[in-house]
Amino acid sequence: MLQDILTVLRTELVDHSRDRRSLFAAFAYALFGPVFLVVGLNFAVGEITRDETAVVAVYGAANAPTLVSELERRGLNVERRDGDEAIPTLGSAQVAIRIPADYAEKWTAGRSAEITLFRDEARQSSLRASRQVAGAIRAFGTEVAQARLLARGVPGETVAPIAITEANVAVTGVGTVQIANMLLYFFLLAPFFIGMSMAIDSTAGERERRSLRPLLAQPVTPLSLILGKWANATMFSVIGTGVTIVLGVNLLRFAPLEQLGITMQLTATTQLLMWLTLLPVCLAVSACQVLLALLAKNFKEAQTYIQLFSFLPVILVVFTSFSGRDPEGAQKLAPIMGHSDVLRRLVSEGAYEAGQGLIVSLITLAVCAAALWYAQQKLRDERILTAA
């Protein structure tokens, strides 16, 4: 049986080696993906570190000259404007402030003077600027309140009986965790994309070309055929995932992460552990792709099924990220989710959970075996030829 599997594998490798475009498509993700990742990181770091002064359009600046001067003192670019429209136009400004005519009267009387802050939530720059302006106004308001109390002989601490001092106990900063999550998505998608074309071409492609019929007429068991085709797709997936990890990690040296205070210890040992963690994923994903391609009636249908299947890691990992909670219980042992948790800790903290990694890998291998068994059962069904 082993000889039959190796024969099928050798045949598939020879066929795919003749098609240079298929080989290029298979390794396009591994070769160009890390480059796009580094370019994206450079762009993201540039946006984060860009020192952009918020532009504030102030309507009714004459009603509160002290407040306007304070905003300018805190580094904000203030544009004094005239107008009384209900919703002011921001224009070149990120935010706008309307100061009512009775502001000075309430200020002098020591009452709360209300102003309106307008922002455009469809613009990220407007959201950032609104937080900056609101923080400056609140800080100025706190200073004025404490000065008024002190003038009346009341200590300023009376309005703030509890002082909070924040301290971060995390081993790594939030920037490191965010970069780790970005790498996580990137590496988890590698097994889904690299071996995809090989899995489709060796199953749905042969079925559409009607070369599967003479292949089944050979003295080779369906299990040997499936294992040979699966080994072919898996080989490309495993090698491509390793190339993706090595290139992705080493190209990070060209990303200006130090500008954000991000330090990641991605040594050769870490890269090896990442590859070993994703190895069962490569095996299981290739098995599922072979099965899905056999269930499809033609090449295009198989592409649709497998492309939808490729969204699985994105959905699971993004769901975990948006839930705001770390994986718990069965989630830590589920394929993809468990692997993502192991990789996240490895990249961000440098800690490898060997026990969790072993259990989730065994479960993933069980999924792989189930997919291969069902695929060879599907290959035994005569309808696979009549439906082609």
Residue pairs with C-beta under 8 A, 6 or more apart in sequence:
1 221
1 223
1 224
4 220
4 221
4 224
4 228
5 224
5 227
5 228
5 231
6 228
7 220
7 228
8 220
8 224
8 225
8 227
8 228
8 229
8 232
9 228
9 231
9 232
9 235
11 228
12 198
12 202
12 228
12 229
12 232
13 232
13 235
15 202
16 22
16 23
16 26
16 198
16 201
16 202
16 232
17 23
22 197
22 198
22 201
25 197
26 194
26 195
26 196
26 197
26 198
26 236
26 240
27 194
27 236
27 240
27 243
29 189
29 190
29 193
29 194
29 240
29 244
30 190
30 194
30 240
30 241
30 243
30 244
30 247
31 243
31 247
33 186
33 190
33 244
33 248
34 186
34 244
34 247
34 248
34 251
35 251
37 182
37 183
37 186
37 248
37 251
38 251
38 252
38 254
38 255
41 179
41 182
41 252
41 255
41 257
42 254
42 255
42 256
45 255
45 256
45 257
45 259
45 260
48 260
49 259
49 260
52 125
53 75
53 76
53 77
54 76
54 77
54 94
54 95
54 128
54 129
54 132
54 133
55 76
55 77
55 79
55 92
55 93
55 94
55 95
55 129
56 71
56 76
56 77
56 78
56 79
56 93
56 94
56 95
56 96
56 97
56 129
56 133
57 79
57 81
57 88
57 90
57 91
57 93
57 95
57 96
57 97
58 68
58 71
58 78
58 79
58 80
58 81
58 96
58 97
58 99
59 81
59 82
59 83
59 84
59 88
59 96
59 97
59 98
59 99
60 98
60 99
60 100
60 101
60 103
61 68
61 78
61 80
61 81
61 99
63 99
63 100
63 101
63 103
63 104
64 99
64 103
64 104
64 107
64 113
64 115
67 99
67 115
67 137
67 140
68 78
68 80
70 136
70 140
71 78
71 133
71 136
71 137
72 78
74 136
74 139
74 140
76 132
76 133
76 136
79 92
79 93
81 88
81 96
87 118
88 96
88 98
88 118
89 96
90 96
90 118
90 120
90 126
94 119
94 120
94 123
94 125
94 126
94 128
94 129
94 130
95 117
95 118
95 119
95 126
95 129
95 130
95 133
96 117
96 118
97 115
97 116
97 117
97 118
97 133
98 115
98 116
98 118
99 115
100 113
100 114
100 115
102 113
103 113
103 115
106 112
106 113
107 113
110 148
115 137
117 130
117 133
117 134
117 137
119 126
119 127
119 129
119 130
120 126
121 127
145 156
145 159
146 156
146 159
147 156
149 155
149 156
149 158
149 159
150 156
170 177
171 348
171 349
172 180
172 348
172 349
173 261
173 262
175 257
175 260
175 261
175 262
176 262
176 263
176 264
176 348
177 344
177 348
179 257
179 262
179 264
180 264
180 343
180 344
180 347
180 348
181 317
181 321
181 344
183 248
183 249
183 343
183 347
184 317
184 340
184 343
184 344
184 347
185 313
185 314
185 317
186 244
186 248
187 241
187 244
187 245
187 248
187 274
187 278
187 343
188 278
188 281
188 313
188 317
188 336
188 339
188 340
188 343
189 310
189 313
189 314
190 237
190 240
190 241
190 244
190 245
190 278
191 237
191 241
191 278
191 281
191 282
191 285
191 286
192 285
192 309
192 310
192 312
192 313
193 310
194 236
194 237
194 240
194 241
194 244
195 233
195 234
195 236
195 237
195 240
195 282
195 285
195 286
195 289
196 289
196 306
196 307
196 310
198 232
198 233
198 236
199 229
199 230
199 233
199 286
199 289
199 290
199 293
199 306
200 289
200 293
200 299
200 302
200 303
200 306
201 299
202 229
202 232
202 233
202 290
202 293
203 212
203 229
203 290
203 293
203 294
203 302
204 293
204 294
204 296
204 298
204 299
204 301
204 302
205 299
206 212
206 215
207 294
207 297
207 298
207 384
207 388
208 298
208 299
208 388
210 388
212 384
212 385
212 388
213 385
213 388
215 225
216 222
216 225
216 379
216 385
222 376
222 377
222 379
222 380
223 376
225 376
225 379
226 290
226 372
226 375
226 376
226 379
227 372
229 290
230 286
230 287
230 290
230 372
230 375
233 286
233 289
233 290
234 282
234 283
234 286
234 287
237 282
237 285
237 286
238 279
238 282
238 283
241 275
241 278
241 279
241 282
242 275
245 271
245 274
245 275
245 278
246 271
249 266
249 270
249 271
249 274
252 264
252 266
257 263
257 264
264 347
264 348
265 350
266 347
270 346
270 347
270 350
273 346
273 352
274 343
274 346
274 347
277 339
277 342
277 343
277 346
277 357
277 361
278 339
278 343
279 361
280 360
280 361
280 364
280 365
280 368
281 335
281 336
281 339
281 364
283 364
283 365
283 368
284 335
284 364
284 365
284 367
284 368
284 371
287 367
287 368
287 369
287 371
287 372
287 375
288 309
288 367
288 368
288 371
289 306
289 309
290 371
290 372
290 375
291 371
291 372
291 374
291 375
291 378
292 302
292 305
292 306
292 309
293 302
293 305
293 306
294 375
294 378
294 379
294 384
295 305
295 378
296 302
296 304
296 305
297 387
297 388
312 336
313 336
313 340
316 336
316 337
316 340
317 336
317 337
317 340
320 326
320 327
320 331
320 337
320 340
326 341
327 334
327 337
327 338
327 340
327 341
331 337
331 338
331 341
332 338
332 341
332 356
332 360
333 356
333 359
333 360
333 363
334 360
334 363
335 360
335 363
335 364
335 367
338 356
338 359
338 360
338 363
339 357
339 360
339 364
341 353
341 356
342 352
342 353
342 356
342 357
342 360
345 351
345 352
345 353
346 352
378 384
